[in-house]
Amino acid sequence: MIKEKLMSVLSGAILLCNSYAQDKPDFTTIPLNSLEAFSVSGPNWIVASDAEADMDIEGAMKPVAGSGVLVNNISKKSKAHLVTKENFGDVELELDFMMSKGSNSGIYLLGRYEIQLFDSWARTNPTYVDCGGIYQRWNNATNSGYEGIAPLVNVARAPGLWQHLRIKFRAPRFNGQGIKTENAIFEEVYLNGVLVQQQAAVTGPTRSAYFEDEKPVGPVMIQGDHGNVAIRNIRYRAATPDSNATEKKRMVDPIIVDPGNKPYLLRSFLSYGKAMITHAISVGTPGQLNYSYDLKRGALLQVWRGRFADATDLWYERGEPYQRIVPLGSVVQLSDAPSMTVLQDEQSTDWPEYASFDEVPARGYTLDGERMPTFRYSLQGADISDKVVIEGSSGITRTLNVTNAPPGFYHRIVSAKIIRQVKKGLYLAEDKSIYIRVNEKLRPIVRTIGDSRELLLPLGNPNATVTYSLIW
């Protein structure tokens, strides 16, 4: 089953420790069945159950009837911000958001300091304007900006996909006379589970802040005048420092693998849910689109955008006990089940979730001129070649060539609780975490098995080729 697995970027040394944090308060959730929690809003903010954004059409976003989600649909007459009634100081804030194509918004802590929300999907060299950036301050006298901070890496998802933001913020400090003694600090900002800001100080309100002064507390403001955005699952708690009093530390220099200017192939073990994949190969590319493949089962395991891999566990203490790599981007897990099988009945036969090594004889792989591999193996009498290539900067394209396929042979693209066709040749999987683009001439089938759905491609001939793209 497809599911998101979010990994953090590792920077500096890896800390292997047994640490204990102070007891933290529980998160409080802001109810989104109305706009009651906000002192300022406008008719552009609509209460909905979900949002639908067309990844190919600029600004396209519409609400789905219901509650639990706030959708901003701006117009010339209505483009108000959204400002909470409650004020915050040191705070941890989490929320999900969705961008329409080309859209721009932001989250202002204390109504003053902005973390940028932006459709910066597929950019490899982000700046402060991109998603997860800290926006510039502005000098009206010179009509120029200064002090913007770019995210450490761009892991923004495609328009129409839900994304996750987590912020740990330290408010500015003031003495008894009201004079500021310490700047506000974004201690940590995680975008889609990846660290994009760390200990980033802000000397004053960023551009277009709700307030131009500085105070130790203030509301959260969601920018509503620049573009369409949807928000859900807002929750917060007071930020508390971690206690290091009982911490036991051992420092290890990390071994970080980046591809450079050509694809990099890395064999290893791979933690995958509760399982350990023993015959994994991971492929990192210069464009920061990466994937892992199970050579034992012919399965495309996961894809991620961002830096490639931390290989410390392959070498630390001679690779014991894990011998694994850790992806350094925002990971979308796919499936570790065989990608093809024979089905007697499209609607009633369960997909095999396991195949032994003897059932899937591997034939190795070959590299093309760009160093991208084609994997070869056999399954149920069929010979299969499986090639995954980078599709520009949007995602990957997978092409499977099958010969000697038995009758009733199918390829499963994805299994998820939700699979929905959004337009001809384009599907959304899981909770809007990844797109699948497939030619309708291949006769894709969405079927329901138990509480899951599966997107299948029938292999109508003994010798067939199927191609589709994964976009995230």
C-alpha positions as CSV (number, residue, x, y, z in Angstrom):
1,M,0.0,0.0,0.0
2,I,1.3,3.4,-0.9
3,K,2.1,5.6,2.1
4,E,4.1,8.6,2.9
5,K,7.3,8.1,4.9
6,L,9.0,11.4,5.8
7,M,12.7,11.5,6.4
8,S,14.7,14.5,7.8
9,V,17.8,16.0,6.2
10,L,20.9,15.2,8.2
11,S,23.4,18.0,8.6
12,G,26.7,18.1,10.4
13,A,27.4,15.1,12.6
14,I,25.0,12.3,13.4
15,L,24.2,12.1,17.1
16,L,23.7,8.6,18.5
17,C,22.3,9.2,21.9
18,N,19.9,8.2,24.7
19,S,18.2,11.6,25.4
20,Y,15.2,12.7,27.4
21,A,13.2,15.8,26.6
22,Q,11.1,17.7,29.1
23,D,7.5,16.7,29.3
24,K,5.8,18.6,26.5
25,P,2.2,19.7,26.4
26,D,-0.3,18.0,24.1
27,F,-1.1,19.6,20.8
28,T,-4.3,21.7,20.6
29,T,-6.2,21.4,17.3
30,I,-7.9,24.5,15.8
31,P,-11.4,23.4,14.7
32,L,-12.0,24.1,11.0
33,N,-15.8,23.4,10.8
34,S,-16.2,27.2,10.8
35,L,-14.2,30.4,10.9
36,E,-14.9,30.9,14.6
37,A,-11.2,30.5,15.6
38,F,-10.2,33.6,13.5
39,S,-10.7,37.2,14.3
40,V,-10.0,38.3,10.7
41,S,-11.2,36.5,7.6
42,G,-13.1,37.2,4.4
43,P,-15.5,35.6,1.9
44,N,-12.5,34.3,0.0
45,W,-12.0,31.7,2.9
46,I,-14.4,28.8,2.4
47,V,-15.0,25.9,4.8
48,A,-14.8,22.6,2.9
49,S,-14.0,19.0,3.4
50,D,-11.2,18.9,0.8
51,A,-9.8,20.9,-2.1
52,E,-9.2,20.0,-5.7
53,A,-6.5,21.8,-7.7
54,D,-5.6,21.1,-11.3
55,M,-1.9,20.7,-11.6
56,D,-1.9,21.9,-15.2
57,I,-4.1,25.1,-14.8
58,E,-2.7,28.2,-13.2
59,G,-4.6,29.1,-10.0
60,A,-7.2,26.4,-10.4
61,M,-8.6,25.3,-7.0
62,K,-12.1,24.5,-5.8
63,P,-13.6,23.5,-2.5
64,V,-15.4,20.2,-1.9
65,A,-18.5,20.5,0.3
66,G,-18.1,19.7,4.0
67,S,-15.9,20.9,6.8
68,G,-12.4,20.4,8.2
69,V,-10.5,22.3,5.4
70,L,-10.2,26.0,4.7
71,V,-9.9,26.9,1.0
72,N,-8.8,30.3,-0.2
73,N,-10.4,31.3,-3.4
74,I,-9.3,34.9,-4.0
75,S,-11.0,37.4,-6.3
76,K,-10.5,41.1,-7.1
77,K,-13.1,41.9,-4.4
78,S,-12.0,39.5,-1.8
79,K,-8.5,38.5,-0.8
80,A,-8.4,38.8,3.0
81,H,-5.8,37.3,5.3
82,L,-6.8,34.8,7.9
83,V,-5.8,35.8,11.5
84,T,-6.2,33.7,14.6
85,K,-8.0,35.1,17.7
86,E,-5.4,33.4,19.9
87,N,-2.0,34.9,20.4
88,F,1.2,32.8,20.7
89,G,4.8,33.2,21.9
90,D,7.2,30.3,21.7
91,V,5.2,27.8,19.7
92,E,5.3,24.6,17.7
93,L,2.9,24.8,14.8
94,E,1.9,22.0,12.4
95,L,-0.5,22.1,9.4
96,D,-1.2,20.6,6.0
97,F,-1.5,22.7,2.9
98,M,-2.2,22.4,-0.8
99,M,-1.1,24.9,-3.5
100,S,-2.8,25.6,-6.7
101,K,-0.5,25.9,-9.7
102,G,1.7,29.1,-9.5
103,S,0.2,30.1,-6.2
104,N,1.8,32.1,-3.4
105,S,0.9,32.3,0.3
106,G,2.6,32.3,3.7
107,I,2.4,31.5,7.4
108,Y,3.2,34.5,9.6
109,L,4.2,33.6,13.2
110,L,3.1,36.3,15.6
111,G,1.6,38.0,12.5
112,R,5.2,39.2,11.7
113,Y,7.6,36.5,10.5
114,E,6.8,34.6,7.4
115,I,7.5,31.0,6.3
116,Q,6.8,31.0,2.6
117,L,4.2,28.8,1.0
118,F,4.8,28.7,-2.7
119,D,4.4,26.5,-5.8
120,S,8.1,25.9,-6.1
121,W,7.6,22.3,-7.2
122,A,10.5,20.8,-9.2
123,R,13.0,23.7,-8.6
124,T,16.5,22.4,-7.7
125,N,18.1,25.7,-6.5
126,P,15.5,27.3,-4.1
127,T,15.7,30.9,-2.8
128,Y,13.9,32.7,0.0
129,V,10.8,33.0,-2.2
130,D,10.4,29.2,-2.4
131,C,8.3,26.9,-0.2
132,G,9.9,26.7,3.2
133,G,11.9,29.9,2.8
134,I,11.9,32.7,5.3
135,Y,10.8,35.7,3.3
136,Q,12.8,38.9,3.0
137,R,12.5,42.0,5.1
138,W,11.8,45.2,3.2
139,N,13.4,48.7,3.2
140,N,10.8,51.2,2.0
141,A,13.4,54.0,1.7
142,T,15.4,52.0,-0.9
143,N,12.5,49.9,-2.2
144,S,14.6,46.8,-1.7
145,G,14.6,43.6,0.3
146,Y,17.2,42.0,2.5
147,E,17.8,39.1,4.9
148,G,15.7,36.4,3.1
149,I,16.7,32.8,3.9
150,A,16.4,30.0,1.4
151,P,15.3,26.5,2.5
152,L,18.1,24.1,2.8
153,V,16.6,21.9,0.1
154,N,13.4,22.1,-2.1
155,V,11.1,19.2,-1.3
156,A,7.8,20.9,-2.4
157,R,5.2,18.7,-3.9
158,A,3.2,19.2,-7.1
159,P,0.1,21.5,-7.2
160,G,-3.0,19.6,-5.9
161,L,-1.0,17.4,-3.5
162,W,-1.3,17.7,0.2
163,Q,2.0,18.8,2.0
164,H,3.0,19.1,5.6
165,L,4.6,22.0,7.5
166,R,6.1,21.8,11.0
167,I,7.5,24.9,12.7
168,K,9.3,25.3,16.0
169,F,9.5,29.0,16.7
170,R,11.1,31.1,19.5
171,A,9.6,34.6,20.0
172,P,11.8,37.6,20.4
173,R,12.9,38.6,23.9
174,F,12.4,42.0,25.6
175,N,13.7,43.5,28.8
176,G,11.6,45.3,31.4
177,Q,11.7,48.5,29.4
178,G,10.3,46.8,26.3
179,I,13.6,46.9,24.5
180,K,14.3,43.9,22.3
181,T,17.2,41.8,23.6
182,E,17.0,38.7,21.3
183,N,15.7,38.2,17.8
184,A,13.0,35.9,16.8
185,I,14.3,32.5,15.8
186,F,12.9,29.7,13.6
187,E,14.6,26.9,15.5
188,E,13.4,24.2,13.1
189,V,11.2,24.2,10.1
190,Y,10.3,20.8,8.4
191,L,8.6,20.7,5.0
192,N,7.2,17.3,4.2
193,G,9.3,15.8,6.9
194,V,12.6,17.3,5.8
195,L,14.5,19.9,7.7
196,V,14.6,23.1,5.6
197,Q,15.4,25.8,8.3
198,Q,17.5,25.5,11.5
199,Q,18.3,28.2,14.1
200,A,17.4,30.9,11.6
201,A,17.2,34.3,13.3
202,V,14.9,37.1,11.9
203,T,15.8,40.7,12.9
204,G,12.4,42.1,12.4
205,P,9.0,41.6,10.6
206,T,9.3,40.2,7.1
207,R,7.6,41.9,4.1
208,S,3.8,42.3,4.1
209,A,3.6,41.4,7.8
210,Y,0.3,42.1,9.6
211,F,2.2,44.1,12.2
212,E,5.3,46.3,11.6
213,D,6.4,46.4,15.3
214,E,7.7,43.6,17.4
215,K,6.1,42.0,20.4
216,P,6.7,38.8,22.5
217,V,3.3,37.4,21.4
218,G,1.0,37.6,18.4
219,P,-1.5,35.7,16.3
220,V,-0.8,33.3,13.4
221,M,-1.7,34.8,10.0
222,I,-2.2,32.9,6.8
223,Q,-1.7,35.1,3.8
224,G,-4.7,35.3,1.6
225,D,-4.0,38.0,-1.0
226,H,-1.5,36.3,-3.3
227,G,-3.0,33.0,-4.5
228,N,-5.3,30.1,-3.9
229,V,-4.3,27.7,-1.1
230,A,-6.0,25.1,1.1
231,I,-5.2,24.5,4.8
232,R,-6.2,21.6,7.2
233,N,-5.1,19.9,10.4
234,I,-3.8,23.0,12.2
235,R,-2.5,22.3,15.6
236,Y,-0.1,23.9,18.1
237,R,1.5,23.7,21.5
238,A,3.8,25.8,23.5
239,A,7.4,25.2,22.5
240,T,9.7,23.9,25.3
241,P,13.4,23.5,25.3
242,D,14.9,20.0,25.3
243,S,16.7,18.9,28.4
244,N,20.2,17.5,27.9
245,A,20.8,16.7,31.6
246,T,20.7,12.9,31.2
247,E,21.9,12.8,27.6
248,K,24.6,10.2,26.6
249,K,26.3,11.2,23.4
250,R,28.4,9.5,20.8
251,M,29.4,11.5,17.7
252,V,29.8,9.9,14.3
253,D,30.9,11.6,11.2
254,P,28.1,11.0,8.7
255,I,28.7,9.5,5.2
256,I,26.4,11.4,2.9
257,V,26.1,10.3,-0.7
258,D,25.2,12.9,-3.3
259,P,25.2,11.9,-7.0
260,G,27.2,14.8,-8.4
261,N,26.6,15.3,-12.1
262,K,25.5,11.8,-13.0
263,P,23.2,9.1,-11.5
264,Y,24.6,7.1,-8.6
265,L,23.6,3.5,-7.9
266,L,23.9,2.2,-4.3
267,R,23.3,-1.4,-3.1
268,S,22.3,-1.8,0.5
269,F,19.7,-3.1,3.0
270,L,16.7,-0.7,3.3
271,S,14.3,-0.3,6.2
272,Y,10.8,-0.4,4.7
273,G,8.0,-0.1,7.2
274,K,8.5,-3.0,9.7
275,A,10.5,-5.0,7.1
276,M,14.2,-4.9,6.1
277,I,14.7,-5.2,2.3
278,T,18.0,-7.1,1.8
279,H,18.4,-6.7,-1.9
280,A,17.7,-3.0,-2.4
281,I,19.4,-0.7,-4.9
282,S,18.8,3.0,-4.7
283,V,19.4,5.4,-7.6
284,G,20.1,9.1,-7.0
285,T,20.2,11.7,-9.7
286,P,21.6,15.2,-10.1
287,G,18.1,16.6,-10.4
288,Q,17.3,15.4,-6.8
289,L,14.7,12.8,-8.0
290,N,15.6,9.4,-6.5
291,Y,14.1,6.0,-6.0
292,S,14.7,2.5,-4.5
293,Y,14.1,-0.8,-6.1
294,D,13.9,-4.3,-4.7
295,L,16.0,-6.6,-6.9
296,K,14.6,-9.7,-5.2
297,R,11.0,-9.0,-6.2
298,G,11.1,-6.5,-9.1
299,A,9.3,-3.9,-7.0
300,L,9.6,-0.1,-7.2
301,L,9.8,0.5,-3.4
302,Q,9.8,4.3,-3.0
303,V,10.5,7.6,-4.6
304,W,11.8,10.8,-3.1
305,R,12.7,14.4,-3.9
306,G,15.7,16.1,-2.3
307,R,19.2,15.0,-1.3
308,F,20.1,11.3,-2.0
309,A,21.2,9.2,1.0
310,D,22.9,8.9,4.3
311,A,25.1,5.7,4.1
312,T,26.6,5.9,7.6
313,D,25.0,2.6,8.7
314,L,26.8,0.8,5.8
315,W,30.1,1.6,7.5
316,Y,29.6,2.4,11.1
317,E,30.7,-0.6,13.3
318,R,31.3,-2.5,10.1
319,G,27.8,-2.1,8.9
320,E,26.2,-3.9,11.9
321,P,23.4,-4.3,12.7
322,Y,21.6,-2.5,9.8
323,Q,23.8,-2.2,6.7
324,R,21.2,0.2,5.4
325,I,21.0,3.6,3.8
326,V,18.5,6.3,4.8
327,P,16.9,8.6,2.2
328,L,17.5,12.3,2.8
329,G,14.4,13.6,1.1
330,S,10.6,13.5,1.3
331,V,9.8,9.9,0.7
332,V,6.6,8.4,-0.8
333,Q,6.5,4.7,-0.3
334,L,4.9,2.5,-3.0
335,S,5.0,-1.3,-2.5
336,D,7.4,-4.1,-1.8
337,A,5.0,-6.7,-3.5
338,P,5.8,-8.2,-6.9
339,S,4.6,-5.8,-9.6
340,M,3.1,-8.4,-11.8
341,T,1.0,-11.5,-11.4
342,V,-1.7,-13.7,-13.0
343,L,-5.3,-12.9,-12.0
344,Q,-8.1,-15.3,-12.7
345,D,-10.7,-12.7,-11.8
346,E,-10.1,-9.0,-11.9
347,Q,-12.5,-8.3,-9.1
348,S,-12.0,-11.1,-6.6
349,T,-8.3,-12.3,-6.7
350,D,-6.0,-10.9,-4.1
351,W,-2.6,-9.6,-5.2
352,P,0.3,-11.7,-3.9
353,E,2.2,-9.6,-1.3
354,Y,5.2,-11.8,-1.3
355,A,7.4,-13.7,-3.7
356,S,10.5,-15.8,-2.8
357,F,13.8,-15.2,-4.4
358,D,13.4,-18.5,-6.4
359,E,10.1,-17.2,-7.8
360,V,11.7,-14.1,-9.2
361,P,15.0,-15.0,-10.8
362,A,17.0,-11.8,-11.2
363,R,18.9,-11.3,-14.5
364,G,20.8,-8.2,-13.2
365,Y,20.7,-4.8,-14.8
366,T,22.3,-2.8,-17.6
367,L,23.1,0.9,-17.8
368,D,22.2,3.2,-20.6
369,G,24.3,6.1,-21.8
370,E,23.0,8.3,-19.0
371,R,23.8,5.6,-16.4
372,M,20.1,4.9,-15.7
373,P,19.5,1.1,-15.1
374,T,17.2,-1.3,-16.7
375,F,16.4,-4.2,-14.4
376,R,15.7,-7.7,-15.8
377,Y,14.0,-10.7,-14.1
378,S,11.5,-13.5,-14.8
379,L,8.2,-14.1,-13.1
380,Q,5.6,-16.8,-13.7
381,G,7.3,-17.7,-17.0
382,A,7.4,-14.1,-18.3
383,D,10.6,-12.2,-19.0
384,I,10.5,-8.6,-17.8
385,S,12.7,-5.6,-18.3
386,D,11.9,-2.6,-16.1
387,K,13.4,0.8,-16.8
388,V,12.9,3.9,-14.6
389,V,14.0,7.3,-16.0
390,I,13.7,10.8,-14.8
391,E,10.9,12.8,-16.5
392,G,12.3,16.3,-16.5
393,S,12.0,17.6,-13.0
394,S,8.4,16.5,-12.3
395,G,8.8,12.8,-11.6
396,I,9.8,9.5,-13.1
397,T,8.6,7.4,-16.0
398,R,8.6,3.6,-15.8
399,T,8.6,1.4,-18.8
400,L,8.1,-2.4,-18.6
401,N,8.7,-4.7,-21.5
402,V,7.2,-8.1,-21.1
403,T,7.7,-11.2,-23.3
404,N,6.1,-14.6,-23.0
405,A,3.5,-13.4,-20.6
406,P,0.9,-16.0,-19.5
407,P,-2.8,-15.4,-19.9
408,G,-4.3,-13.1,-17.4
409,F,-1.0,-11.3,-16.6
410,Y,-1.4,-7.9,-15.0
411,H,0.9,-5.1,-13.7
412,R,-0.1,-3.3,-10.5
413,I,0.9,0.4,-10.6
414,V,-0.2,1.2,-7.1
415,S,-2.3,0.0,-4.2
416,A,-3.9,2.6,-1.9
417,K,-7.0,3.3,0.3
418,I,-8.0,5.9,-2.3
419,I,-7.3,6.0,-6.0
420,R,-9.3,8.5,-8.0
421,Q,-9.2,9.5,-11.7
422,V,-9.1,13.3,-11.8
423,K,-9.1,13.6,-15.6
424,K,-8.3,11.6,-18.7
425,G,-5.1,9.7,-18.1
426,L,-4.4,11.2,-14.7
427,Y,-5.0,9.6,-11.3
428,L,-4.5,10.6,-7.7
429,A,-3.5,8.0,-5.1
430,E,-3.8,7.8,-1.3
431,D,-4.6,11.1,0.5
432,K,-3.5,13.1,-2.5
433,S,0.2,12.3,-2.1
434,I,1.2,11.3,-5.7
435,Y,-0.1,11.5,-9.3
436,I,-0.1,8.7,-11.8
437,R,-0.2,9.6,-15.5
438,V,-1.0,6.7,-17.8
439,N,-2.3,6.4,-21.4
440,E,-5.9,5.4,-21.4
441,K,-5.2,3.2,-24.4
442,L,-3.5,0.8,-22.0
443,R,-6.9,0.3,-20.4
444,P,-6.1,1.0,-16.8
445,I,-8.4,-0.6,-14.2
446,V,-9.2,0.7,-10.7
447,R,-10.5,-2.2,-8.6
448,T,-11.5,-2.5,-5.0
449,I,-10.1,-5.3,-2.8
450,G,-11.2,-5.2,0.8
451,D,-10.6,-1.7,2.1
452,S,-8.0,-0.9,-0.6
453,R,-8.0,0.1,-4.2
454,E,-5.6,-1.0,-6.9
455,L,-4.6,0.6,-10.2
456,L,-3.9,-2.2,-12.7
457,L,-2.7,-2.5,-16.3
458,P,-3.7,-5.7,-18.2
459,L,-1.0,-7.3,-20.4
460,G,-3.3,-8.1,-23.2
461,N,-0.6,-9.9,-25.3
462,P,2.2,-12.3,-24.5
463,N,4.6,-9.6,-25.7
464,A,3.6,-6.1,-24.4
465,T,5.0,-2.7,-23.3
466,V,3.5,-0.5,-20.7
467,T,4.7,3.0,-19.8
468,Y,3.4,5.4,-17.1
469,S,4.7,8.3,-15.0
470,L,4.7,9.0,-11.2
471,I,4.5,12.7,-10.4
472,W,4.9,14.2,-6.9
